[in-house]
Amino acid sequence: MSNVYGIILSGGSGTRLWPLSRENFPKQFLILHGNKTLLQNTALRMLNVVPLEYMRVIAGEKWYNLTYSQLHDSLGDLPEHFVIEEPCARGTAPAILLAAEDLLSQGAHEDDVMILAPSDHVIKDTKIFADALKIAVNAAREGFLATLGIGPTRPETGFGYMKQGKFYPGGWYDTEDFVEKPDITRAREFVESRLYFWNAGIFIFTPESLYRELEHADPELYSLAMKKNIHSEFANIKNISIDNALMEKAKKVAVIPMINSGWSDVGSWDSLHDEILGQDENKNVHVGESFMLNSRNCFVYSRNKPVILNSVNDLVIVDTPDALFITHRGESQSVREVVKFLKEHGMTDKI
């Protein structure tokens, strides 16, 4: 029986939860749900399927020490070569090829299974997650590129969509169509059809299947992978996601439903309000000390001082020691425009 490796992708940085997350402190290192960081919870979930000695984390040089420290705190002593250092940011496709090359150089085989998971998602039901992964591992051993699918609850344009095809007795569906980030019209059609899943960004396959599909999907990346020197060439590789480089074009893709798992990519303050944190009877969410008087459907994050809302509705308020962010509920995705504004006005110390 082939081995199963767990790879956590922790090389990204971002400001979608600004002002709490910053370019120098991205959200995977934040405590947003429970008492551990998103990265720590990801690793603990992975332990339900993969032993610690077969787990790896990909992190950029600037995150290496913080990544190692947080995971040592939650997992204990870490095995040698636990953190794979990403020379620079080049997207998930080069990072995954780097992980495959690293594993193979350390004695893994091309028919071993790799589970690749983002470090900054929330999955509340770890049993549903583990059960879905076990099915996905079997699909990967059958030569599929497997991914976990989430039942869509709204016409979201920021996710990839997968159309379910033929059902296999092992518990997965063939994927007839893989569409990355459709426009709102197509997204609405996908949701209404009840035939599509959201792509959770969790991929399961063998190096053998990865290289087989990559040969026709992206010959340039395939050629680099076959030279077995991804690390030394990393800075010159194009920046591309695994979705665009491979999954949209692959011929043998399986989707495993992960229903009612409490999954969220924690993509905005609104998602924390709607999907993750508990609401009071007036649909308000409090993180820190806050008081809501005659107010509804508000989100307040403040660990520095008390916040009192009086007779207001539908607000997001995030208070940090050096920045205060206020917007309407439903508009928190526009934080990207706020960060762009700060850059244009020379306030880079705030991002």
C-alpha positions as a printed NumPy array, in Angstrom:
array([[  0.   ,   0.   ,   0.   ],
       [  1.353,   3.418,  -0.922],
       [  2.096,   6.01 ,   1.777],
       [  0.048,   9.176,   2.312],
       [  1.758,  12.541,   2.828],
       [  0.104,  15.724,   4.061],
       [  1.366,  19.03 ,   2.646],
       [  0.156,  22.317,   4.159],
       [  0.488,  25.324,   1.867],
       [  1.508,  28.265,   4.051],
       [  3.483,  30.437,   1.655],
       [  0.834,  33.033,   0.96 ],
       [  0.407,  36.494,   2.384],
       [ -2.62 ,  38.699,   2.237],
       [ -4.64 ,  41.547,   3.675],
       [ -8.237,  40.413,   3.179],
       [ -8.741,  40.66 ,   6.951],
       [ -7.01 ,  44.03 ,   7.243],
       [ -6.262,  45.681,   9.62 ],
       [ -5.781,  42.489,  11.647],
       [ -3.96 ,  40.564,   8.923],
       [ -1.057,  42.368,   7.297],
       [  1.447,  41.702,   4.55 ],
       [  3.94 ,  40.857,   7.303],
       [  1.451,  38.839,   9.37 ],
       [ -1.057,  36.96 ,   7.162],
       [ -4.219,  35.338,   8.424],
       [ -2.91 ,  31.759,   8.787],
       [ -1.022,  32.959,  11.88 ],
       [ -4.12 ,  34.505,  13.492],
       [ -6.417,  33.053,  16.143],
       [ -9.88 ,  33.571,  14.657],
       [-11.807,  30.476,  15.768],
       [-11.131,  28.57 ,  18.977],
       [ -7.848,  29.037,  20.828],
       [ -5.348,  28.121,  18.116],
       [ -4.23 ,  29.778,  14.906],
       [ -5.63 ,  28.758,  11.531],
       [ -2.272,  27.147,  10.699],
       [ -2.21 ,  25.139,  13.931],
       [ -5.776,  23.921,  13.432],
       [ -4.964,  22.885,   9.855],
       [ -2.069,  20.738,  11.06 ],
       [ -4.139,  19.171,  13.838],
       [ -6.88 ,  18.271,  11.324],
       [ -4.297,  16.682,   9.053],
       [ -3.102,  14.454,  11.899],
       [ -6.447,  12.616,  11.698],
       [ -5.325,  11.176,   8.364],
       [ -1.533,  11.534,   8.172],
       [  1.082,  10.682,  10.842],
       [  3.363,  13.537,  11.848],
       [  6.425,  12.015,  10.18 ],
       [  4.607,  12.168,   6.814],
       [  3.498,  15.778,   7.205],
       [  5.219,  18.798,   5.622],
       [  4.579,  22.547,   5.481],
       [  5.577,  24.844,   2.621],
       [  6.483,  28.342,   3.802],
       [  8.409,  31.291,   2.423],
       [ 11.694,  32.334,   3.997],
       [ 10.097,  35.283,   5.827],
       [  7.536,  32.939,   7.46 ],
       [  9.907,  30.047,   8.205],
       [ 10.585,  30.814,  11.879],
       [  6.999,  31.775,  12.726],
       [  5.645,  28.691,  10.945],
       [  8.058,  26.391,  12.749],
       [  7.389,  28.036,  16.118],
       [  3.588,  27.857,  15.892],
       [  3.585,  24.232,  14.771],
       [  6.153,  23.188,  17.356],
       [  3.911,  24.738,  20.02 ],
       [  0.873,  22.727,  18.868],
       [  2.459,  19.472,  17.628],
       [  5.593,  19.079,  19.759],
       [  8.933,  18.038,  18.296],
       [  8.833,  18.198,  14.513],
       [ 10.518,  15.721,  12.155],
       [ 13.529,  16.669,  10.066],
       [ 12.725,  18.494,   6.801],
       [  9.292,  19.373,   8.208],
       [  9.231,  22.878,   6.707],
       [  9.895,  23.095,   2.965],
       [ 11.234,  26.578,   2.27 ],
       [  9.729,  28.31 ,  -0.745],
       [ 12.41 ,  30.566,  -2.281],
       [  9.839,  33.192,  -3.301],
       [  6.116,  33.514,  -3.969],
       [  5.148,  31.879,  -7.269],
       [  1.616,  30.578,  -6.714],
       [  0.334,  27.16 ,  -5.722],
       [  1.359,  25.251,  -8.86 ],
       [  5.124,  25.821,  -8.449],
       [  4.784,  25.279,  -4.69 ],
       [  3.134,  21.888,  -5.22 ],
       [  5.796,  20.855,  -7.739],
       [  8.433,  21.888,  -5.194],
       [  6.742,  19.706,  -2.565],
       [  6.567,  16.709,  -4.906],
       [ 10.243,  17.06 ,  -5.827],
       [ 11.188,  17.412,  -2.166],
       [  9.258,  14.282,  -1.128],
       [ 10.682,  12.199,  -3.966],
       [ 14.212,  13.295,  -3.095],
       [ 13.633,  12.089,   0.48 ],
       [ 12.535,   8.591,  -0.554],
       [  8.844,   8.914,  -1.395],
       [  7.57 ,   7.059,  -4.467],
       [  5.592,   8.367,  -7.422],
       [  2.585,   6.247,  -6.431],
       [  2.475,   7.696,  -2.908],
       [ -0.414,  10.068,  -2.241],
       [ -0.043,  13.773,  -1.512],
       [ -2.785,  15.704,   0.329],
       [ -2.353,  19.43 ,  -0.3  ],
       [ -4.315,  21.798,   1.927],
       [ -4.339,  25.581,   2.46 ],
       [ -3.209,  26.733,   5.892],
       [ -5.83 ,  29.456,   6.373],
       [ -9.243,  27.762,   6.158],
       [-11.729,  26.79 ,   8.864],
       [-13.337,  23.337,   8.906],
       [-15.452,  22.849,  12.001],
       [-16.311,  19.143,  11.621],
       [-12.991,  17.319,  11.523],
       [-14.637,  13.883,  11.164],
       [-16.418,  14.856,   7.939],
       [-13.102,  16.263,   6.695],
       [-11.171,  13.102,   7.576],
       [-13.815,  10.812,   6.046],
       [-13.794,  12.801,   2.796],
       [ -9.997,  12.677,   2.663],
       [ -9.984,   8.898,   3.053],
       [-12.268,   8.598,   0.017],
       [-10.068,  11.057,  -1.877],
       [ -6.954,   9.012,  -1.095],
       [ -8.626,   5.955,  -2.663],
       [ -9.529,   8.009,  -5.735],
       [ -5.936,   9.215,  -5.983],
       [ -4.711,   5.619,  -5.855],
       [ -6.99 ,   4.961,  -8.842],
       [ -5.158,   7.655, -10.81 ],
       [ -7.523,  10.587, -10.276],
       [ -6.619,  14.131,  -9.363],
       [ -9.037,  14.411,  -6.442],
       [-10.436,  17.488,  -4.75 ],
       [-12.975,  18.122,  -2.003],
       [-16.232,  19.811,  -3.018],
       [-18.414,  22.151,  -0.948],
       [-22.147,  22.5  ,  -1.605],
       [-22.557,  26.141,  -2.747],
       [-24.863,  28.326,  -0.673],
       [-24.725,  31.462,  -2.839],
       [-23.514,  32.54 ,  -6.311],
       [-19.951,  33.278,  -5.198],
       [-17.635,  34.589,  -7.942],
       [-14.425,  34.144,  -5.975],
       [-14.4  ,  30.317,  -5.973],
       [-13.823,  27.612,  -8.542],
       [-16.803,  25.403,  -9.472],
       [-16.816,  21.699, -10.369],
       [-19.677,  19.927, -12.135],
       [-20.394,  16.429, -10.892],
       [-20.477,  13.678, -13.497],
       [-20.441,   9.894, -13.216],
       [-20.659,   8.479,  -9.686],
       [-18.077,   5.888,  -8.653],
       [-18.849,   3.205,  -6.036],
       [-15.81 ,   4.378,  -4.048],
       [-17.73 ,   7.516,  -3.103],
       [-16.565,  10.134,  -5.595],
       [-17.845,  11.782,  -8.759],
       [-16.082,  12.237, -12.041],
       [-15.739,  15.958, -12.789],
       [-17.266,  17.048, -16.085],
       [-16.343,  20.711, -15.851],
       [-13.925,  22.786, -13.757],
       [-14.519,  26.542, -13.933],
       [-12.303,  28.959, -12.02 ],
       [-14.033,  32.1  , -10.7  ],
       [-17.02 ,  32.523, -13.071],
       [-18.922,  35.778, -13.485],
       [-22.053,  36.323, -11.424],
       [-24.434,  35.125, -14.148],
       [-22.686,  31.777, -14.576],
       [-22.219,  31.394, -10.817],
       [-25.965,  31.833, -10.32 ],
       [-26.672,  29.236, -13.004],
       [-24.268,  26.79 , -11.355],
       [-25.905,  27.154,  -7.948],
       [-29.433,  26.815,  -9.327],
       [-28.524,  23.654, -11.266],
       [-27.508,  21.813,  -8.058],
       [-24.881,  19.969, -10.114],
       [-21.85 ,  22.015,  -9.065],
       [-19.578,  22.062,  -6.037],
       [-17.32 ,  24.831,  -4.818],
       [-13.65 ,  23.942,  -5.035],
       [-12.307,  23.902,  -1.465],
       [ -8.711,  24.207,  -2.667],
       [ -7.737,  20.855,  -1.13 ],
       [ -6.123,  18.537,  -3.685],
       [ -5.192,  14.877,  -3.412],
       [ -3.108,  13.014,  -5.989],
       [  0.07 ,  11.063,  -6.585],
       [  3.197,  12.584,  -8.148],
       [  2.702,  10.098, -10.992],
       [ -0.788,  11.46 , -11.771],
       [  0.376,  15.038, -11.257],
       [  3.116,  14.676, -13.874],
       [  0.88 ,  12.692, -16.258],
       [ -1.789,  15.38 , -16.339],
       [  0.679,  18.256, -16.292],
       [  2.347,  17.01 , -19.475],
       [ -0.627,  18.056, -21.609],
       [ -2.06 ,  20.761, -19.302],
       [  1.11 ,  22.859, -18.992],
       [  4.098,  21.518, -20.969],
       [  6.317,  24.337, -19.689],
       [  5.839,  23.408, -16.037],
       [  6.054,  19.715, -16.907],
       [  9.43 ,  20.243, -18.576],
       [ 10.737,  22.03 , -15.497],
       [  9.414,  19.296, -13.213],
       [ 11.14 ,  16.589, -15.245],
       [ 14.497,  18.324, -14.828],
       [ 14.203,  17.75 , -11.056],
       [ 15.602,  21.168, -10.194],
       [ 12.473,  23.123,  -9.285],
       [ 14.134,  24.667,  -6.232],
       [ 17.068,  26.165,  -8.12 ],
       [ 14.803,  27.437, -10.93 ],
       [ 12.013,  28.639,  -8.664],
       [ 12.571,  32.379,  -9.023],
       [ 12.216,  32.105, -12.809],
       [  9.015,  30.036, -12.819],
       [  5.798,  31.793, -13.806],
       [  3.404,  32.699, -11.013],
       [  0.329,  30.482, -11.486],
       [ -2.224,  28.626,  -9.371],
       [ -2.678,  24.874,  -9.52 ],
       [ -6.278,  25.537, -10.571],
       [ -5.27 ,  27.44 , -13.707],
       [ -2.171,  25.385, -14.536],
       [ -3.667,  21.948, -14.053],
       [ -7.131,  21.355, -12.634],
       [ -9.102,  23.267, -15.291],
       [ -7.427,  21.227, -18.051],
       [ -6.945,  17.827, -16.412],
       [ -8.737,  14.833, -17.924],
       [ -9.176,  12.644, -14.861],
       [-10.518,  14.686, -11.946],
       [-12.594,  13.369,  -9.048],
       [-14.642,  15.444,  -6.624],
       [-15.535,  14.159,  -3.165],
       [-18.468,  15.952,  -1.475],
       [-17.658,  17.438,   1.925],
       [-21.15 ,  18.39 ,   3.046],
       [-22.023,  20.169,   6.322],
       [-18.379,  20.349,   7.387],
       [-18.46 ,  24.002,   8.411],
       [-15.861,  24.89 ,   5.773],
       [-14.903,  28.502,   5.131],
       [-11.943,  30.095,   3.402],
       [-12.259,  33.006,   5.879],
       [-12.157,  35.392,   2.954],
       [-13.613,  38.484,   4.635],
       [-14.933,  39.931,   7.875],
       [-18.411,  39.155,   6.562],
       [-17.533,  35.453,   6.328],
       [-16.425,  35.488,   9.963],
       [-19.797,  37.007,  10.877],
       [-21.922,  34.746,   8.689],
       [-20.134,  31.394,   8.723],
       [-17.76 ,  31.006,  11.649],
       [-18.398,  32.979,  14.827],
       [-21.527,  32.734,  16.953],
       [-24.172,  35.439,  16.684],
       [-26.324,  36.805,  19.482],
       [-30.109,  37.102,  19.284],
       [-29.791,  40.285,  17.201],
       [-27.329,  38.725,  14.741],
       [-24.415,  40.656,  16.223],
       [-20.932,  39.161,  16.611],
       [-18.583,  40.318,  19.368],
       [-14.84 ,  39.595,  19.53 ],
       [-13.398,  41.32 ,  22.579],
       [-15.319,  43.705,  24.809],
       [-18.221,  45.366,  23.042],
       [-21.785,  46.351,  23.796],
       [-24.645,  46.563,  21.299],
       [-27.534,  48.867,  22.242],
       [-30.502,  48.756,  19.873],
       [-28.188,  47.5  ,  17.138],
       [-28.487,  44.576,  14.74 ],
       [-26.385,  42.545,  12.324],
       [-23.076,  44.103,  13.331],
       [-19.564,  42.687,  13.636],
       [-17.115,  44.136,  16.167],
       [-13.515,  43.019,  16.685],
       [-11.738,  44.925,  19.449],
       [ -9.286,  43.461,  21.94 ],
       [ -7.845,  46.845,  22.9  ],
       [-10.748,  48.87 ,  24.251],
       [-14.5  ,  48.608,  24.843],
       [-16.654,  49.442,  21.822],
       [-20.238,  50.589,  22.294],
       [-22.679,  50.681,  19.389],
       [-25.902,  52.586,  19.831],
       [-28.841,  52.373,  17.408],
       [-26.843,  51.29 ,  14.345],
       [-27.218,  48.315,  12.019],
       [-25.167,  46.371,   9.5  ],
       [-21.684,  47.59 ,  10.433],
       [-18.251,  45.959,  10.499],
       [-15.847,  47.522,  13.012],
       [-12.291,  46.218,  13.45 ],
       [-10.051,  47.969,  15.965],
       [ -6.296,  47.335,  16.229],
       [ -3.602,  49.357,  18.047],
       [ -2.669,  51.35 ,  14.933],
       [ -5.768,  51.279,  12.714],
       [ -9.56 ,  51.39 ,  12.915],
       [-11.628,  49.988,  10.02 ],
       [-15.356,  50.67 ,   9.658],
       [-17.54 ,  49.586,   6.754],
       [-21.032,  48.335,   5.997],
       [-21.845,  44.646,   6.257],
       [-21.613,  43.144,   2.791],
       [-18.823,  45.544,   1.79 ],
       [-15.873,  44.044,   3.657],
       [-14.416,  42.631,   0.421],
       [-13.634,  46.255,  -0.478],
       [-10.789,  46.129,   2.041],
       [ -8.593,  45.565,  -1.01 ],
       [ -9.426,  49.075,  -2.155],
       [ -8.545,  50.374,   1.31 ],
       [ -5.144,  48.679,   1.167],
       [ -4.585,  50.054,  -2.343],
       [ -5.431,  53.545,  -1.047],
       [ -2.935,  53.203,   1.804],
       [ -0.196,  52.145,  -0.611],
       [ -0.91 ,  55.025,  -2.963],
       [ -0.691,  57.486,  -0.069],
       [  2.566,  56.175,   1.322],
       [  1.144,  54.507,   4.435],
       [  2.9  ,  51.193,   3.834],
       [  3.618,  50.827,   7.563],
       [ -0.12 ,  50.196,   8.04 ],
       [ -0.324,  47.272,   5.604]])
